[in-house]
Amino acid sequence: MGDLEIRAVVADDIPAVVGMLADDPLGAQRECPDDLAPYLVALERLSSDPNQHLMAAVREGQVVGTLQLTIIPGLSRRGATRSIIEGVRIHARERGSGLGTQLIQWAIDESRRQGCQLVQLTSDTSRTEAHRFYERLGFTASHVGFKLPL
Amino acid sequence: MGDLEIRAVVADDIPAVVGMLADDPLGAQRECPDDLAPYLVALERLSSDPNQHLMAAVREGQVVGTLQLTIIPGLSRRGATRSIIEGVRIHARERGSGLGTQLIQWAIDESRRQGCQLVQLTSDTSRTEAHRFYERLGFTASHVGFKLPL
């Protein structure tokens, strides 16, 4: 396989990125790849926020993975800054290639570079394979994640 | 009890807020109320970020509660914005007073006002009372929360 580049998502990537968000058991019910307008509005907001890093993994000109890294300053843990990883997706044809590990490792390295003392993420309780993946990368399943739709 | 005000934390509140962060089974090991300098640096960073809302609940001039609300734009769920609640603390003498509910309700209302479609938070697996509290407020324990200290 060709070299991998991990870089910020730009507007031209949105069809491929939204395609990956939708190509997922949970995402299929939540995404709308036929109408990209709300995603392009969201990208503008993300791109203008220095604490947001919406990334694309690109191989041979194709977007094959994505994640969102958010840097969150905070008061607790002696004024620690933490990061949160959201929206991790790997293209179907790249699964098992080690790309997920490379993307999460990028997020960990970038968090360290930005002075974070903690990286956190939540994963739907149904994604048991993902849980084993994160534990192999050194994460601890120490918390319960609560959500409230508005 | 007197009226409650929920407003942004200012530097003069830091001793009281850090005292609450430390007055907690987990916080006692992580906080350092004898050296407020790192907390004051973190407050400056928080105060300059329009997506951060570090709040104090104040009754009769005393800080009796705190939480941090972070607004996170995103691409998934059709470009949905979500919010994350962190660092919820209620002063020992206010526990059971309904203040926790008022603070979380403030965060839910503010999230709605800012156009969020989802509020989320994680709670240490050991905080079983807190879990029941969030479920009573309508949150669903749908996720596993992973953390990696750096």
Chai-1 contact restraints between the chains, C-beta under 6 A:
chainA,res_idxA,chainB,res_idxB,connection_type,confidence,min_distance_angstrom,max_distance_angstrom,comment,restraint_id
A,L21,B,S76,contact,1.0,0.0,6.0,A-B,restraint_1
A,R30,B,R77,contact,1.0,0.0,6.0,A-B,restraint_2
A,C32,B,R78,contact,1.0,0.0,6.0,A-B,restraint_3
A,P38,B,R78,contact,1.0,0.0,6.0,A-B,restraint_4
A,P38,B,G79,contact,1.0,0.0,6.0,A-B,restraint_5
A,Y39,B,L75,contact,1.0,0.0,6.0,A-B,restraint_6
A,Y39,B,G79,contact,1.0,0.0,6.0,A-B,restraint_7
A,V41,B,G79,contact,1.0,0.0,6.0,A-B,restraint_8
A,A42,B,P73,contact,1.0,0.0,6.0,A-B,restraint_9
A,A42,B,L75,contact,1.0,0.0,6.0,A-B,restraint_10
A,A42,B,G79,contact,1.0,0.0,6.0,A-B,restraint_11
A,R45,B,P73,contact,1.0,0.0,6.0,A-B,restraint_12
A,L46,B,P73,contact,1.0,0.0,6.0,A-B,restraint_13
A,T70,B,I72,contact,1.0,0.0,6.0,A-B,restraint_14
A,I72,B,T70,contact,1.0,0.0,6.0,A-B,restraint_15
A,P73,B,A42,contact,1.0,0.0,6.0,A-B,restraint_16
A,P73,B,R45,contact,1.0,0.0,6.0,A-B,restraint_17
A,P73,B,L46,contact,1.0,0.0,6.0,A-B,restraint_18
A,L75,B,Y39,contact,1.0,0.0,6.0,A-B,restraint_19
A,L75,B,A42,contact,1.0,0.0,6.0,A-B,restraint_20
A,S76,B,L21,contact,1.0,0.0,6.0,A-B,restraint_21
A,S76,B,G87,contact,1.0,0.0,6.0,A-B,restraint_22
A,R77,B,R30,contact,1.0,0.0,6.0,A-B,restraint_23
A,R78,B,C32,contact,1.0,0.0,6.0,A-B,restraint_24
A,R78,B,P38,contact,1.0,0.0,6.0,A-B,restraint_25
A,G79,B,P38,contact,1.0,0.0,6.0,A-B,restraint_26
A,G79,B,Y39,contact,1.0,0.0,6.0,A-B,restraint_27
A,G79,B,V41,contact,1.0,0.0,6.0,A-B,restraint_28
A,G79,B,A42,contact,1.0,0.0,6.0,A-B,restraint_29
A,G87,B,S76,contact,1.0,0.0,6.0,A-B,restraint_30
A,R112,B,L150,contact,1.0,0.0,6.0,A-B,restraint_31
A,C116,B,L150,contact,1.0,0.0,6.0,A-B,restraint_32
A,Q117,B,L150,contact,1.0,0.0,6.0,A-B,restraint_33
A,L118,B,P149,contact,1.0,0.0,6.0,A-B,restraint_34
A,V119,B,L148,contact,1.0,0.0,6.0,A-B,restraint_35
A,Q120,B,K147,contact,1.0,0.0,6.0,A-B,restraint_36
A,L121,B,F146,contact,1.0,0.0,6.0,A-B,restraint_37
A,T122,B,H143,contact,1.0,0.0,6.0,A-B,restraint_38
A,T122,B,G145,contact,1.0,0.0,6.0,A-B,restraint_39
A,S123,B,V144,contact,1.0,0.0,6.0,A-B,restraint_40
A,D124,B,H143,contact,1.0,0.0,6.0,A-B,restraint_41
A,T125,B,V144,contact,1.0,0.0,6.0,A-B,restraint_42
A,H131,B,V144,contact,1.0,0.0,6.0,A-B,restraint_43
A,Y134,B,F146,contact,1.0,0.0,6.0,A-B,restraint_44
A,G138,B,L148,contact,1.0,0.0,6.0,A-B,restraint_45
A,F139,B,F146,contact,1.0,0.0,6.0,A-B,restraint_46
A,F139,B,L148,contact,1.0,0.0,6.0,A-B,restraint_47
A,T140,B,K147,contact,1.0,0.0,6.0,A-B,restraint_48
A,A141,B,V144,contact,1.0,0.0,6.0,A-B,restraint_49
A,A141,B,F146,contact,1.0,0.0,6.0,A-B,restraint_50
A,S142,B,K147,contact,1.0,0.0,6.0,A-B,restraint_51
A,H143,B,T122,contact,1.0,0.0,6.0,A-B,restraint_52
A,H143,B,D124,contact,1.0,0.0,6.0,A-B,restraint_53
A,H143,B,G145,contact,1.0,0.0,6.0,A-B,restraint_54
A,V144,B,S123,contact,1.0,0.0,6.0,A-B,restraint_55
A,V144,B,T125,contact,1.0,0.0,6.0,A-B,restraint_56
A,V144,B,H131,contact,1.0,0.0,6.0,A-B,restraint_57
A,V144,B,A141,contact,1.0,0.0,6.0,A-B,restraint_58
A,G145,B,T122,contact,1.0,0.0,6.0,A-B,restraint_59
A,G145,B,H143,contact,1.0,0.0,6.0,A-B,restraint_60
A,G145,B,G145,contact,1.0,0.0,6.0,A-B,restraint_61
A,F146,B,L121,contact,1.0,0.0,6.0,A-B,restraint_62
A,F146,B,Y134,contact,1.0,0.0,6.0,A-B,restraint_63
A,F146,B,F139,contact,1.0,0.0,6.0,A-B,restraint_64
A,F146,B,A141,contact,1.0,0.0,6.0,A-B,restraint_65
A,K147,B,Q120,contact,1.0,0.0,6.0,A-B,restraint_66
A,K147,B,T140,contact,1.0,0.0,6.0,A-B,restraint_67
A,K147,B,S142,contact,1.0,0.0,6.0,A-B,restraint_68
A,L148,B,V119,contact,1.0,0.0,6.0,A-B,restraint_69
A,L148,B,G138,contact,1.0,0.0,6.0,A-B,restraint_70
A,L148,B,F139,contact,1.0,0.0,6.0,A-B,restraint_71
A,P149,B,L118,contact,1.0,0.0,6.0,A-B,restraint_72
A,L150,B,R112,contact,1.0,0.0,6.0,A-B,restraint_73
A,L150,B,C116,contact,1.0,0.0,6.0,A-B,restraint_74
A,L150,B,Q117,contact,1.0,0.0,6.0,A-B,restraint_75
